[in-house]
Amino acid sequence: MMAEFAQQAERLAEQHLASSLPRRWRHVQAVAAKAARIKAIARLGDRDILVSAAWLHDIGYAPNIADTGFHALDGARWLVRQGVATRIASLVAHHSCASYEAEERGLGKDLAAEFPLEISATSDALWFADMTTGPDGQDLSVEERLEEIRRRYGPEDLVTRFWQNAQPVLLESVRRTQGRLASQPM
């Protein structure tokens, strides 16, 4: 059933991102492909959840879905309205240190009240897939990705500011995933 939902998640993401935000769509496709490649580090029952969340992690950027301007919360709220499982919506809501951005935007309490934060191999893998994939789908180190974000947004932008606080937490999550990947049999 979840494998089928991963296919639905791909269709949803394509429908809402491919034509309106082609660069974002390239990023999402690459994040989902990376999540599919590393899904073995997640528990057996979580593998399709990881891939589904990867397909949907940036759906809140879609013009017809964006509401508050905070894509993680907008996407998660929209997913709940579509009947998507709360766990997947929560993974989307909190992906890649979103709670730090929520605080910067004055939406931290809303995010925390509506969606539980999960700390697991699955959430770590989602953050890893997102934060080691560039805006055009290219593979980057997490450090290269953070530098790319800072250059793209500029030093005074809210996104750059939130990453200054979130970076240690993100790096810890990425390192946990790298450790899990290193311990996987080839």
C-alpha positions as CSV (number, residue, x, y, z in Angstrom):
1,M,0.0,0.0,0.0
2,M,2.8,2.5,0.9
3,A,4.7,1.7,-2.3
4,E,1.5,2.6,-4.2
5,F,1.4,5.9,-2.2
6,A,5.0,6.7,-3.2
7,Q,3.8,6.6,-6.8
8,Q,0.9,8.9,-5.9
9,A,3.3,11.2,-4.1
10,E,5.4,11.4,-7.3
11,R,2.3,12.3,-9.4
12,L,1.2,14.9,-6.9
13,A,4.6,16.5,-6.8
14,E,4.8,16.5,-10.6
15,Q,1.3,17.9,-11.0
16,H,2.0,20.8,-8.6
17,L,5.7,21.6,-9.3
18,A,6.8,20.5,-12.8
19,S,5.4,23.3,-14.9
20,S,5.1,26.1,-12.3
21,L,8.5,25.6,-10.7
22,P,10.7,23.5,-13.0
23,R,13.9,24.1,-11.1
24,R,12.3,23.0,-7.8
25,W,10.9,20.0,-9.7
26,R,14.4,19.0,-10.7
27,H,15.5,19.3,-7.1
28,V,12.6,17.2,-5.9
29,Q,13.2,14.5,-8.5
30,A,16.8,14.2,-7.4
31,V,15.9,14.2,-3.7
32,A,13.4,11.4,-4.2
33,A,15.9,9.4,-6.3
34,K,18.5,9.8,-3.6
35,A,16.0,8.7,-0.9
36,A,15.1,5.6,-3.0
37,R,18.8,4.8,-3.2
38,I,19.4,5.1,0.6
39,K,16.1,3.8,1.8
40,A,17.6,0.6,3.2
41,I,18.9,2.5,6.2
42,A,15.3,3.1,7.3
43,R,13.3,0.4,9.0
44,L,11.6,-1.9,6.5
45,G,8.1,-0.4,7.1
46,D,9.5,3.1,6.7
47,R,11.2,2.8,3.3
48,D,8.2,3.9,1.2
49,I,7.4,6.5,3.7
50,L,10.8,8.0,3.2
51,V,10.5,8.0,-0.5
52,S,6.9,9.5,-0.4
53,A,8.1,12.3,2.0
54,A,11.0,13.0,-0.4
55,W,8.6,13.4,-3.3
56,L,6.4,15.8,-1.3
57,H,8.9,17.7,0.9
58,D,8.8,20.9,-1.2
59,I,5.2,20.8,-2.4
60,G,4.4,23.8,-0.3
61,Y,6.3,26.0,-2.7
62,A,3.6,25.3,-5.4
63,P,1.8,28.6,-6.1
64,N,-1.6,26.9,-5.7
65,I,-0.6,25.5,-2.3
66,A,1.5,28.2,-0.7
67,D,-0.3,30.1,2.0
68,T,1.9,31.5,4.8
69,G,5.0,31.6,2.6
70,F,6.6,28.9,4.8
71,H,6.7,25.9,2.4
72,A,7.2,23.2,5.0
73,L,4.1,24.2,7.0
74,D,2.0,25.1,3.9
75,G,2.9,21.8,2.2
76,A,2.1,19.7,5.4
77,R,-1.2,21.4,5.9
78,W,-2.2,20.9,2.3
79,L,-1.2,17.2,2.5
80,V,-3.4,16.7,5.6
81,R,-6.3,18.3,3.8
82,Q,-5.7,15.8,0.9
83,G,-5.9,12.9,3.4
84,V,-2.2,12.1,3.4
85,A,-1.0,10.2,6.5
86,T,-0.1,12.5,9.4
87,R,3.3,10.9,9.7
88,I,4.2,11.8,6.1
89,A,2.8,15.3,6.6
90,S,4.9,15.7,9.7
91,L,8.1,14.6,8.0
92,V,7.3,17.2,5.3
93,A,6.5,19.8,8.0
94,H,9.8,19.3,9.8
95,H,12.2,18.4,7.0
96,S,15.7,19.9,7.0
97,C,15.5,21.9,10.3
98,A,12.2,23.5,9.4
99,S,11.5,24.3,13.0
100,Y,14.3,26.9,13.0
101,E,12.8,28.6,9.9
102,A,9.3,28.4,11.5
103,E,10.7,30.3,14.6
104,E,12.2,33.0,12.3
105,R,8.9,33.4,10.6
106,G,6.9,33.5,13.8
107,L,5.3,30.2,13.1
108,G,7.2,27.9,15.5
109,K,4.3,27.4,17.8
110,D,1.9,26.6,14.9
111,L,4.3,24.1,13.5
112,A,4.9,22.4,16.8
113,A,1.2,22.2,17.7
114,E,0.1,20.8,14.4
115,F,2.9,18.4,13.5
116,P,5.0,16.2,15.8
117,L,8.8,16.3,15.2
118,E,10.2,12.9,14.5
119,I,13.8,12.1,15.1
120,S,14.6,8.8,13.4
121,A,16.6,7.2,10.7
122,T,13.8,8.0,8.4
123,S,13.7,11.7,9.2
124,D,17.5,11.9,9.1
125,A,17.6,10.2,5.7
126,L,15.0,12.7,4.3
127,W,17.1,15.6,5.6
128,F,20.3,14.0,4.1
129,A,18.6,13.5,0.7
130,D,17.4,17.1,0.7
131,M,20.5,18.8,2.0
132,T,23.0,17.0,-0.2
133,T,21.0,17.8,-3.4
134,G,21.4,21.2,-5.1
135,P,18.6,23.3,-6.6
136,D,19.1,21.7,-10.0
137,G,19.4,18.2,-8.7
138,Q,23.2,18.0,-8.5
139,D,24.9,16.1,-5.7
140,L,26.6,18.3,-3.2
141,S,28.1,17.9,0.2
142,V,26.0,19.4,3.0
143,E,28.6,22.1,3.4
144,E,28.4,22.9,-0.3
145,R,24.6,23.0,-0.1
146,L,24.6,25.4,2.8
147,E,27.0,27.7,1.0
148,E,24.9,27.5,-2.1
149,I,21.8,28.5,0.0
150,R,23.7,31.4,1.6
151,R,24.9,32.7,-1.8
152,R,21.4,32.3,-3.4
153,Y,19.5,34.1,-0.6
154,G,22.2,36.6,0.5
155,P,23.5,37.5,4.0
156,E,20.5,39.4,5.3
157,D,17.7,37.0,4.2
158,L,15.7,35.1,6.8
159,V,16.7,31.8,5.3
160,T,20.4,32.6,5.7
161,R,19.7,33.7,9.3
162,F,17.9,30.5,10.3
163,W,20.6,28.3,8.9
164,Q,23.2,30.0,11.1
165,N,21.3,28.6,14.1
166,A,20.2,25.3,12.5
167,Q,23.5,24.2,11.0
168,P,24.8,22.2,14.0
169,V,21.5,20.2,14.2
170,L,21.5,19.6,10.4
171,L,25.1,18.5,10.4
172,E,24.4,16.0,13.2
173,S,21.5,14.5,11.3
174,V,23.5,14.2,8.1
175,R,26.4,12.6,10.0
176,R,24.1,10.0,11.5
177,T,22.8,9.1,8.0
178,Q,26.4,8.9,6.7
179,G,27.2,6.6,9.6
180,R,24.2,4.4,8.8
181,L,25.2,4.3,5.1
182,A,28.8,3.4,5.9
183,S,27.6,0.4,8.0
184,Q,25.4,-0.9,5.3
185,P,26.7,-4.1,3.6
186,M,27.6,-3.5,-0.1
